[in-house]
Amino acid sequence: MKMQRISTYLTSTLTVLLMSFSVGAQNDSIANDSIRYAQKYGLRLGGDVSKLVRSFVDDDYTGFEINGDYRLSKNLYIAGELGTEEKTTDYDYVNSTTQGSYFKGGIDYNLYQNWFGMENMIYSGFRAGFGTFNQTLNSYTIFDTNGQPWGNQTTVSDGTKQSGLTAIWGELILGVKAETLNNLYVGFNIQLKGRITETEPDNFENLYIPGFGRTYDSGNFSVSFGYNISYLIPLFKKDK
Amino acid sequence: MLIIFACEKDDICSEATATTPQLVVRFYDALILEDTKTVPSLFVYGINDASETVFFNNITISTTDSIAIPLRTDNNITKLVFHKDLVEISDLLVGNPDTVDINYAREDVYVSRACGYKTIYTGLGATLTVDADNWITNITIENNTLENENAAHINISH
């Protein structure tokens, strides 16, 4: 009877000891496994592929954009785009060519919690955009349905070029950037734009604004898409 | 790859949009200048550069005291015939035609991307071609700028 009590005591003591040991062992293993993955920080530079492709495919369009971002913290990037566009807009009654360049600057915020060792982005951001351009009125037709018996509606080859036009707009961006090869990223984004101010040409309007896209009669909004390929120049590594 | 927004309302010129205005002519009594006076069986048509008659879609023979006539958008003179008492007898137009030259300066004003431009006319003038039997006694310019069709631009008394 007494022996049995002692053995019970020993067993329970051992169990407690073992348990505490195993807990201790667990703590140790965490300490040993925590090899922190140092994340890459640097300057990522790239270009918009869709604008290049469209330049080859579309006779009425020539465009080029370089873009870049610089990582400030775990999820925050400072980002910008610099580009040039030339676009001929053709409506039934108006044909015009817009040519100019633009700059956009702002921040991107990574919303994606990456798996261990990965550095992809699902991001949201905003930009302030500024465009400077000229617009040539190639030709126009006088809208005069009643006067048609006089002959065809009068079309005037005008050719007036108005320079020094500017526009300022804001953008909301939603996009993804995936690292496909080491330091090489492929991305897609959608840009929602709202025009804040613009200088209008005399006796005409801006049908297209480089960087902003086509304009609408119905409002100051526009939507664009971007397909980017970019390369990260790693400058340093940080735990967070 | 690129979403194309086809056939939006931006691309169609609404009929409600004020485009190139027509010349509004009112007819007055030559004896009582304040009173409008209808012209019996009036028909208005144009004469083009090749001296051919040009008929307008919206003008038919009618007895009226006012009429809206489209002017040329490609020339600073529009030659019009105001044909009174028009009757067609075996393919011949009989009655009393009076020829009036409307002269002006043109200015093309931007309307919208869908409607293009409209022409407005300034410095309106009118010259009656004197013939053996003019039914028109006098033409006065009421408003020498033709920007809309809200009021008469030219008064013709007879």
Chai-1 contact restraints between the chains, C-beta under 6 A:
chainA,res_idxA,chainB,res_idxB,connection_type,confidence,min_distance_angstrom,max_distance_angstrom,comment,restraint_id
A,Y91,B,R113,contact,1.0,0.0,6.0,A-B,restraint_1
A,Y93,B,G116,contact,1.0,0.0,6.0,A-B,restraint_2
A,V94,B,R113,contact,1.0,0.0,6.0,A-B,restraint_3
A,V94,B,G116,contact,1.0,0.0,6.0,A-B,restraint_4
A,Y140,B,G116,contact,1.0,0.0,6.0,A-B,restraint_5
A,Y140,B,Y117,contact,1.0,0.0,6.0,A-B,restraint_6
A,T141,B,G116,contact,1.0,0.0,6.0,A-B,restraint_7
A,I142,B,T20,contact,1.0,0.0,6.0,A-B,restraint_8
A,I142,B,T73,contact,1.0,0.0,6.0,A-B,restraint_9
A,I142,B,Y117,contact,1.0,0.0,6.0,A-B,restraint_10
A,I142,B,T119,contact,1.0,0.0,6.0,A-B,restraint_11
A,F143,B,T19,contact,1.0,0.0,6.0,A-B,restraint_12
A,F143,B,C115,contact,1.0,0.0,6.0,A-B,restraint_13
A,F143,B,G116,contact,1.0,0.0,6.0,A-B,restraint_14
A,F143,B,K118,contact,1.0,0.0,6.0,A-B,restraint_15
A,D144,B,T20,contact,1.0,0.0,6.0,A-B,restraint_16
A,D144,B,T73,contact,1.0,0.0,6.0,A-B,restraint_17
A,N146,B,Q22,contact,1.0,0.0,6.0,A-B,restraint_18
A,N146,B,P70,contact,1.0,0.0,6.0,A-B,restraint_19
A,G147,B,P70,contact,1.0,0.0,6.0,A-B,restraint_20
A,G147,B,T73,contact,1.0,0.0,6.0,A-B,restraint_21
A,P149,B,V54,contact,1.0,0.0,6.0,A-B,restraint_22
A,P149,B,F56,contact,1.0,0.0,6.0,A-B,restraint_23
A,W150,B,R72,contact,1.0,0.0,6.0,A-B,restraint_24
A,T154,B,T73,contact,1.0,0.0,6.0,A-B,restraint_25
A,T154,B,D74,contact,1.0,0.0,6.0,A-B,restraint_26
A,N203,B,Y110,contact,1.0,0.0,6.0,A-B,restraint_27
A,F204,B,Y110,contact,1.0,0.0,6.0,A-B,restraint_28
A,L207,B,R113,contact,1.0,0.0,6.0,A-B,restraint_29
A,Y216,B,D10,contact,1.0,0.0,6.0,A-B,restraint_30
A,D217,B,D10,contact,1.0,0.0,6.0,A-B,restraint_31
